[in-house]
């Protein structure tokens, strides 16, 4: 396959100066294994999972209460047994190190609702201890659930750490979630305490959420206590101050490796969202690995990711404290007061590592921004991208318009593992459109439909053939594990099927080409949806798009089915004949004649989930005759009116 151009080359000494090299030295001294490149560390991590994870836990300084002598007692999937007999606590790993750094900034909380707040290491320790004591006064015990309907602010993170310190179980929804989306999630896990705000500012818009909060409380009889944070109205009801009123000693409840830390939820476009349970130990190990070995994050550096509390990236941001880096939180509209808002944040806060979504990068490119020339981005060394495949032009834009010194690390994983399968590392070169490598300990392969491994250059199902510590403990309420097994292990027994198309190159770099359940198959040729979006959304008058394919009848061997492309035009533009011709021309020239749609229509907005994913499969089901209400939960969508517009178009076609 054609390779993208080299957009970032690891500087001289990148390996020697990285924490990867430090880890390799530890492995050489204690395990007599010599690794001098990332590829060698990766190969060893996959050939001896037990030794790799034991070595990493030792090198990373995991704070065990009880230590296991073996990392992996049972490698079967599902059902792998990690660090059997061990005990630890995520909150201890995140907070205890700040006791020795009382004056350093641990958290910075930025918001469009209130002024910047900086929290020292000493303040973090004190507030977590006070919050833990406050939760204990409310009767919260090990195993109870604490839910947050609150944004990415310091109170939310402190409450999470306090909850974890007790061995209680955390879950959160961003306050832009609709009532039904929240209730669908939390009725499954029956929270005892609700942390909530009264509202928030999104750019210049004032969003009151008090009515939503009351409806959520009314729908969840399990809630015994409500802790209200006066966020939108500083003079409003304030239970947070009372919760933290009494000083307390910092303590942590030792829990088993697989004790539930938090429950994350699938996007829930159809049916009840999957309640995915993650354990203390798996998250400690996996997030330390990502932050320290892949992002090379260190004490005194500064780390942020644009996210809400309803997206799994918030959980990675919370783990930033484990690395000793200052964790910078942001709540608000990333495009307000203008599209340069996030670049101003990076410059003002002198961030070393910043992450965002692929659509955000593409939006900045389309807006013609050149933040590298308008902002001081010299401290930024790594820009993370996830949420969707990032097209090649996104990579070249970052190099040319943001900074050639910045390593752009596209990665792919998900809520399912609270991490990524494939991503970057500080010593790896970056090519446009590609993800640099499999991440350490991630035995990722491309499988053909018959369960054989695809050769390099051939697209197949993304599968994982060995366990990872942060694979879910299970699904909440799935006592026999049948729902969990059906979700990931039904296609290839004993092998995790993730649901993405992936293509590996000879050097282990890879390309994700879209969801396998949204495949476009025309005349036996598989077409990746990300290819369409790269071409179509690069056209000046197109703001967003979604493509679906309706298969031909089974008895129509010669037909290719119907390819349907819906577009949202930029403000002031219309899908006239000239634009239709341009779209067809670009698809034909850059991809193939098979990529030219049979139906091309304009809609006011493209339906997306709250985490930004396009509703490819639900729209396909609607086109096949299913009602919108059955294919998607409106409260799980960023803009429910966008789905209504698609339904209206379908009704008239």
C-alpha positions in Angstrom: 0.0 0.0 0.0 1.1 3.6 -0.6 2.7 5.1 2.5 2.2 8.7 3.7 5.0 11.1 3.7 7.3 11.4 6.7 6.0 14.3 8.8 8.0 13.9 12.0 11.3 12.3 12.5 12.4 11.4 16.1 15.3 13.7 17.0 18.8 12.4 17.7 18.9 11.0 21.2 15.1 10.5 21.4 15.5 6.9 22.6 18.4 7.6 25.0 16.5 10.5 26.7 13.2 8.7 27.0 11.7 6.8 29.9 11.5 3.9 27.5 15.3 3.7 27.6 15.2 3.9 31.4 12.7 1.0 31.5 14.9 -1.0 29.0 17.9 -0.6 31.4 15.8 -1.9 34.3 14.7 -4.9 32.1 18.3 -5.6 31.2 19.5 -5.4 34.8 16.7 -7.5 36.4 15.6 -9.7 33.5 18.7 -10.1 31.4 16.8 -8.9 28.3 18.5 -6.4 26.1 16.3 -3.9 24.2 17.7 -0.9 22.4 14.7 0.1 20.2 10.9 0.4 20.7 10.4 -2.5 18.3 12.5 -4.7 20.6 10.7 -3.7 23.7 7.4 -4.3 22.0 8.5 -7.8 20.8 9.5 -8.7 24.3 6.3 -7.3 25.8 4.3 -9.6 23.6 6.5 -12.7 23.9 6.5 -12.7 27.7 3.5 -10.8 29.0 4.1 -12.0 32.6 7.7 -10.7 32.7 6.8 -7.5 30.9 4.1 -6.5 33.3 6.0 -7.6 36.4 9.0 -5.5 35.2 6.9 -2.5 34.4 5.1 -2.5 37.8 8.5 -2.6 39.5 10.0 0.1 37.4 6.9 2.4 37.6 6.8 2.1 41.3 3.3 0.7 41.7 2.2 1.3 45.3 1.1 -2.2 46.4 -0.5 -3.0 49.7 0.0 -6.7 48.9 2.3 -7.7 46.1 1.8 -10.7 43.8 4.8 -12.8 42.6 3.2 -13.3 39.2 1.5 -10.9 36.8 -0.5 -13.2 34.8 -1.8 -16.4 36.4 -4.3 -17.3 33.6 -4.0 -16.0 30.0 -7.4 -17.2 28.8 -9.8 -14.7 27.2 -12.2 -13.8 28.6 -11.2 -14.5 32.1 -7.5 -13.6 32.4 -6.3 -13.4 36.0 -3.9 -10.6 36.7 -1.7 -10.2 39.9 -3.7 -12.7 41.9 -3.7 -12.0 45.6 -2.4 -8.4 45.2 -4.0 -5.3 46.7 -3.6 -1.6 45.9 -5.7 1.5 45.4 -5.8 3.8 42.3 -6.2 6.9 44.4 -3.1 6.2 46.4 -1.1 5.9 43.1 -2.5 9.3 42.0 -2.4 11.3 45.2 0.3 9.9 47.6 3.2 11.2 45.5 2.0 14.8 45.9 2.6 14.6 49.6 6.3 15.1 48.8 5.6 17.9 46.4 3.3 20.2 48.4 4.1 23.5 46.6 4.0 22.1 43.0 0.8 22.7 40.9 -1.1 19.4 40.8 -4.2 20.6 39.1 -5.2 23.6 37.0 -9.0 24.1 36.4 -9.9 26.3 33.5 -13.5 27.2 32.8 -15.7 29.5 30.8 -18.0 29.6 33.9 -15.5 30.9 36.5 -11.9 32.1 36.8 -8.8 29.9 36.6 -8.0 27.8 39.7 -4.7 26.3 40.5 -4.4 23.6 43.2 -1.1 22.8 44.8 0.0 19.3 45.8 -0.8 20.1 49.4 -4.2 21.3 48.5 -4.9 18.2 46.5 -4.0 15.9 49.4 -6.0 18.0 51.8 -9.2 18.1 49.6 -9.1 14.4 48.7 -8.8 13.6 52.4 -11.6 16.0 53.4 -13.9 14.7 50.6 -13.3 11.1 51.6 -14.3 11.9 55.1 -17.4 13.8 53.8 -18.4 10.8 51.7 -18.0 8.5 54.8 -20.3 10.8 56.7 -22.9 10.2 54.0 -22.5 6.5 54.5 -20.5 5.7 51.4 -18.7 2.4 51.8 -16.6 0.0 49.7 -18.6 -1.1 46.7 -21.2 1.8 46.8 -21.6 3.8 43.7 -21.0 7.6 43.5 -22.3 9.3 40.3 -21.3 12.7 39.0 -23.4 14.9 36.7 -20.7 17.4 36.5 -18.1 18.9 34.1 -14.4 18.6 33.8 -13.6 20.7 36.9 -11.4 20.2 40.0 -14.4 19.2 42.2 -15.3 16.3 39.9 -11.7 14.9 39.9 -11.3 15.3 43.7 -14.6 13.5 44.3 -13.5 10.7 42.0 -10.2 10.3 43.9 -12.0 10.4 47.2 -14.5 7.8 46.0 -11.7 5.5 44.8 -9.8 5.9 48.1 -12.8 4.3 49.9 -13.0 1.4 47.4 -16.4 2.8 46.3 -17.2 2.9 42.6 -17.3 6.0 40.4 -19.3 6.9 37.3 -19.9 10.2 35.5 -22.0 11.8 32.8 -21.2 15.2 31.3 -23.9 17.8 32.1 -24.8 18.1 28.4 -26.2 14.6 28.5 -30.0 14.5 28.3 -32.0 13.0 31.2 -32.8 9.8 29.4 -29.2 9.2 28.5 -28.2 9.6 32.2 -31.1 7.5 33.6 -30.4 4.7 31.0 -26.9 4.5 32.4 -27.4 4.9 36.1 -30.5 2.8 36.6 -28.2 -0.2 35.8 -25.8 0.5 38.6 -28.0 2.3 41.3 -25.8 5.1 42.6 -26.0 6.0 46.3 -24.7 9.6 46.0 -25.1 12.1 43.2 -22.6 14.9 42.7 -24.1 17.6 40.5 -23.9 21.2 39.3 -26.7 23.7 38.7 -25.6 24.6 35.2 -22.6 25.9 33.2 -21.5 28.4 30.6 -20.7 27.0 27.1 -18.9 29.9 25.5 -21.3 32.8 26.0 -24.4 30.6 26.4 -25.8 30.1 29.9 -27.0 26.5 30.3 -29.3 25.9 33.3 -29.4 22.2 34.3 -31.5 22.4 37.6 -34.6 20.9 36.0 -32.6 18.1 34.5 -31.0 17.3 37.8 -34.4 17.1 39.5 -35.7 14.7 36.8 -32.6 12.5 37.2 -33.1 12.4 41.0 -36.7 11.5 40.6 -35.9 8.7 38.2 -33.3 7.1 40.5 -34.7 5.9 43.8 -31.3 4.5 44.8 -29.9 8.1 45.4 -29.8 8.8 49.1 -27.7 12.0 49.0 -27.2 14.8 46.6 -24.1 17.0 46.7 -24.7 20.3 44.8 -21.9 22.4 43.6 -22.8 26.1 43.0 -21.1 26.3 39.6 -23.3 28.5 37.4 -24.7 30.5 40.3 -22.0 30.9 43.0 -24.7 32.0 45.5 -26.7 28.8 44.9 -27.1 25.7 47.2 -23.6 24.6 48.3 -23.2 21.1 49.6 -19.6 20.8 48.4 -18.3 23.1 51.0 -20.1 21.1 53.7 -18.8 17.9 52.3 -15.2 19.1 52.7 -15.7 21.0 55.9 -13.8 18.7 58.3 -10.1 18.1 58.0 -9.1 14.4 57.8 -6.1 12.1 57.5 -5.3 10.9 53.9 -6.2 7.2 53.8 -6.7 4.5 51.2 -8.6 1.3 51.3 -6.5 -1.6 49.8 -8.6 -3.5 47.3 -7.9 -6.5 45.0 -6.4 -5.9 41.6 -9.7 -6.3 39.8 -11.9 -4.4 42.3 -14.2 -2.1 40.4 -12.8 1.5 40.1 -15.3 3.0 37.7 -18.1 2.1 35.3 -17.8 3.5 31.8 -20.6 3.3 29.3 -20.8 2.6 25.6 -22.3 5.4 23.5 -25.7 3.8 23.7 -27.1 4.8 20.4 -29.3 1.7 20.5 -30.6 -0.1 23.6 -29.2 0.4 27.0 -25.5 1.5 27.0 -23.1 -1.3 28.1 -21.9 -0.7 31.7 -18.2 -1.5 31.3 -16.5 -2.1 34.7 -12.8 -1.3 35.0 -10.6 -2.4 37.9 -8.1 -0.5 40.1 -5.1 -2.5 39.0 -5.7 -2.6 35.3 -6.1 1.1 35.1 -3.1 1.9 37.3 -0.8 -0.3 35.1 -2.3 0.6 31.7 -2.5 4.3 32.3 1.0 4.5 33.8 2.3 2.7 30.7 0.6 5.1 28.3 1.6 8.2 30.2 5.2 7.4 31.0 6.3 5.1 28.2 4.2 6.4 25.2 3.9 10.1 26.1 7.1 10.2 28.2 5.2 12.3 30.7 7.3 13.3 33.7 7.0 15.3 37.0 7.0 19.1 36.4 5.5 18.7 32.9 2.0 19.8 32.0 -0.6 17.6 30.5 -4.2 18.1 29.2 -6.7 16.6 26.8 -9.8 18.3 25.6 -12.6 16.1 26.9 -15.8 16.0 28.9 -16.6 13.7 31.8 -18.7 11.6 29.5 -15.7 10.5 27.3 -13.1 8.0 28.3 -10.3 10.5 27.7 -11.4 12.2 31.0 -10.3 9.1 32.8 -6.9 9.3 31.2 -6.6 12.9 32.2 -7.4 12.0 35.8 -4.6 9.5 35.7 -2.2 12.2 34.7 -1.6 12.8 38.4 0.0 9.4 38.7 2.9 10.6 36.5 3.5 13.6 38.7 2.6 16.0 35.9 0.4 19.0 36.4 -3.0 18.1 35.0 -4.8 20.9 33.3 -8.6 20.6 33.1 -10.9 22.6 30.8 -14.7 23.0 30.8 -16.4 24.9 28.0 -16.7 25.4 24.3 -13.3 24.7 22.6 -14.2 27.0 19.8 -15.1 30.0 21.9 -14.6 32.9 21.8 -12.9 31.8 18.5 -11.5 28.7 16.9 -8.0 29.5 18.4 -9.2 29.1 22.0 -7.5 25.7 22.6 -4.2 26.9 21.0 -4.3 29.9 23.4 -4.8 27.5 26.3 -1.8 25.4 25.2 0.4 28.6 25.0 -0.8 30.2 28.2 -0.5 27.0 30.2 2.8 26.0 28.6 1.6 22.5 27.9 4.0 19.7 27.1 1.4 17.1 26.0 -2.0 18.0 24.7 -4.7 15.8 23.2 -7.8 16.4 21.3 -10.1 14.8 18.7 -9.4 14.2 15.0 -12.5 16.3 14.0 -11.1 19.3 16.0 -7.8 19.1 14.2 -9.6 19.0 10.8 -11.8 21.9 11.8 -8.8 24.0 12.6 -7.3 23.1 9.3 -10.4 24.0 7.5 -10.6 27.3 9.3 -7.2 28.2 7.9 -5.5 28.5 11.3 -1.7 28.8 11.6 -1.4 28.5 15.4 2.3 27.9 15.2 2.8 31.5 13.9 0.2 33.2 16.1 0.9 31.5 19.5 4.0 30.4 21.4 3.8 26.6 21.2 7.5 25.9 21.9 6.8 23.8 25.0 4.3 21.5 23.1 6.2 18.4 22.1 3.3 15.9 21.6 -0.2 16.4 20.2 -2.5 13.4 20.7 -5.4 12.7 18.4 -8.2 10.2 18.8 -12.0 9.7 18.4 -11.8 9.0 14.7 -9.1 8.3 12.1 -7.1 11.4 11.3 -6.6 11.9 7.5 -3.2 12.5 6.0 -3.9 16.2 5.4 -4.4 16.6 9.2 -0.9 15.3 9.8 0.7 17.7 7.2 -1.4 20.6 8.6 0.0 20.0 12.1 3.5 19.9 10.7 3.1 23.0 8.6 0.7 25.2 10.6 1.3 24.1 14.2 5.0 23.1 14.4 7.4 20.7 12.8 8.9 20.0 16.3 5.6 18.5 17.5 5.1 14.7 17.3 1.5 14.1 16.2 0.4 10.8 17.8 -2.8 9.4 16.4 -4.1 6.6 18.5 -7.1 4.2 18.5 -8.7 2.2 21.3 -11.8 2.8 23.2 -14.0 2.9 26.3 -13.8 -0.9 26.3 -10.2 -0.8 27.5 -10.0 2.8 28.7 -6.9 3.1 26.6 -5.6 2.5 23.1 -4.4 -0.5 21.2 -2.2 1.4 18.7 -0.5 4.7 19.1 2.9 6.5 19.2 6.1 6.4 21.3 8.7 9.1 21.7 11.3 7.3 19.5 9.0 6.5 16.6 8.8 8.5 13.4 5.4 9.6 12.2 4.0 9.2 8.7 0.9 11.1 7.4 -2.3 9.1 7.9 -0.6 6.4 9.9 -0.6 5.3 13.5 3.0 4.5 14.5 2.8 1.1 16.1 1.1 -1.3 18.4 1.3 -0.1 22.0 3.3 -2.1 24.5 1.7 -5.3 25.6 -1.1 -5.0 23.0 -1.0 -8.1 20.8 -3.0 -6.5 17.9 -3.4 -8.3 14.6 -5.5 -8.0 11.4 -7.7 -11.0 10.9 -9.4 -12.2 7.8 -13.0 -13.5 8.1 -11.7 -17.1 8.4 -9.7 -16.2 11.5 -6.3 -16.2 9.7 -3.9 -13.3 10.1 -3.7 -10.9 7.2 -0.3 -10.3 5.6 1.1 -6.7 5.7 -0.8 -4.4 3.4 -4.1 -6.3 3.7 -7.0 -4.9 5.6 -8.7 -7.1 8.2 -10.6 -7.0 11.5 -8.7 -5.5 14.4 -8.3 -8.3 16.9 -6.3 -8.8 20.1 -4.9 -12.3 20.7 -3.5 -11.8 24.3 -5.0 -10.2 27.4 -4.4 -6.6 28.5 -4.7 -5.6 32.2 -7.3 -3.0 31.4 -9.6 -5.2 29.6 -12.9 -4.9 31.5 -13.5 -6.7 34.7 -16.8 -7.4 33.1 -20.2 -5.7 32.5 -22.2 -4.6 35.5 -25.0 -7.1 36.2 -23.6 -9.6 33.8 -23.2 -12.3 36.4 -22.3 -15.2 34.1 -20.2 -13.0 31.7 -22.3 -14.0 28.7 -23.0 -10.4 27.5 -19.3 -9.6 27.9 -18.3 -12.6 25.9 -20.8 -12.0 23.2 -19.6 -8.4 22.8 -16.0 -9.2 22.1 -15.3 -12.9 21.7 -18.2 -14.3 19.6 -16.6 -13.9 16.2 -13.2 -15.6 17.1 -13.3 -17.7 20.3 -10.6 -16.7 22.7 -9.7 -13.6 20.6 -10.9 -10.1 21.2 -12.7 -8.6 18.1 -12.8 -4.8 18.4 -14.9 -3.8 15.5 -12.5 -1.7 13.4 -10.8 -2.3 10.1 -7.0 -2.2 10.4 -4.1 -2.5 7.9 -0.5 -3.1 9.1 2.6 -2.2 7.2 5.9 -4.2 7.3 7.3 -1.8 9.9 4.3 -2.3 12.3 2.7 1.1 11.5 -1.0 0.8 10.8 -4.0 2.6 9.4 -7.6 2.4 10.8 -10.1 2.7 8.0 -13.4 2.8 9.9 -15.8 0.5 11.8 -16.2 -3.0 10.5 -19.9 -2.9 11.2 -20.3 0.2 9.0 -18.5 -1.5 6.0 -19.3 -0.3 2.5 -19.1 -3.3 0.2 -19.7 -2.5 -3.5 -19.5 -5.4 -5.9 -17.2 -7.3 -3.5 -14.8 -4.4 -3.0 -14.7 -3.1 0.6 -14.6 0.6 1.0 -13.5 2.3 4.3 -15.7 5.1 5.5 -12.8 7.2 6.6 -11.6 7.4 3.0 -14.8 9.1 2.0 -14.6 11.6 4.8 -11.0 12.5 4.1 -11.9 13.5 0.5 -15.4 14.9 1.0 -14.7 17.0 4.0 -11.6 18.5 2.4 -13.9 20.3 -0.1 -14.2 23.9 0.9 -18.1 24.0 0.9 -18.5 20.8 2.9 -18.5 21.0 6.7 -19.4 17.4 7.6 -20.7 14.2 6.0 -21.8 10.6 6.6 -21.9 7.7 4.1 -23.9 4.5 4.2 -24.3 1.5 1.9 -27.5 -0.4 1.3 -26.6 -3.9 0.1 -28.3 -5.3 -3.0 -30.9 -8.1 -2.8 -29.4 -11.5 -2.3 -30.6 -12.7 -5.7 -29.1 -9.7 -7.6 -25.6 -10.9 -8.2 -24.7 -8.0 -10.6 -25.9 -5.1 -8.4 -23.6 -3.0 -6.2 -26.4 -1.8 -3.9 -27.0 1.9 -3.2 -24.3 4.2 -1.8 -25.8 7.2 0.0 -23.8 10.3 1.0 -25.3 13.0 3.2 -23.5 16.3 3.6 -23.7 19.4 5.7 -22.6 22.4 3.8 -20.6 25.3 5.3 -22.6 28.4 6.2 -23.9 30.1 3.1 -23.1 27.2 0.8 -25.6 25.0 -1.0 -25.5 21.6 -2.6 -26.0 22.8 -6.2 -25.0 21.0 -9.4 -21.5 22.5 -9.3 -20.8 21.2 -5.8 -22.3 17.8 -6.7 -20.0 17.6 -9.7 -17.0 18.6 -7.6 -17.8 15.9 -4.9 -18.2 13.2 -7.6 -15.0 14.4 -9.3 -12.9 14.3 -6.2 -14.2 10.9 -5.1 -13.6 9.4 -8.6 -10.1 10.9 -8.9 -8.8 10.4 -5.4 -10.5 7.1 -4.6 -12.3 5.3 -7.4 -15.5 5.3 -9.5 -17.0 2.9 -7.0 -16.8 5.7 -4.4 -19.1 8.0 -6.3 -22.5 7.9 -4.4 -25.7 6.9 -6.0 -27.6 9.4 -3.8 -26.1 12.7 -2.6 -28.2 14.9 -0.4 -27.8 17.9 1.9 -29.0 17.9 5.5 -28.7 20.6 8.2 -26.5 18.6 10.5 -24.8 15.2 10.6 -26.0 13.1 13.6 -23.2 12.3 16.1 -23.0 10.8 19.6 -22.0 13.0 22.5 -18.5 11.7 22.1 -18.5 12.8 18.4 -19.0 9.5 16.6 -21.1 9.5 13.4 -24.3 7.5 13.4 -23.4 5.4 10.3 -25.2 2.2 11.4 -28.3 3.8 12.9 -28.8 5.8 9.7 -28.5 2.7 7.7 -31.1 1.0 9.8 -33.4 4.0 9.3 -32.9 3.7 5.6 -33.9 0.1 5.8 -37.2 1.1 7.4 -36.7 1.2 11.2 -38.0 4.2 13.1 -35.5 6.7 14.4 -36.7 6.1 18.0 -35.7 2.4 17.7 -32.2 3.0 16.2 -30.9 5.7 18.5 -31.4 7.2 21.9 -32.0 10.9 21.4 -30.4 11.8 24.7 -27.2 10.1 23.6 -26.8 12.5 20.7 -24.9 15.8 20.5 -27.8 17.3 18.5 -31.0 15.3 18.5 -32.4 17.6 15.8 -29.8 16.3 13.4 -31.4 12.8 13.6 -34.8 14.4 13.0 -33.5 16.1 9.9 -32.2 12.8 8.5 -35.5 11.1 9.3 -37.4 13.9 7.5 -35.2 13.5 4.5 -35.7 9.7 4.5 -39.4 10.2 4.6 -39.4 12.2 1.4 -36.9 10.3 -0.6 
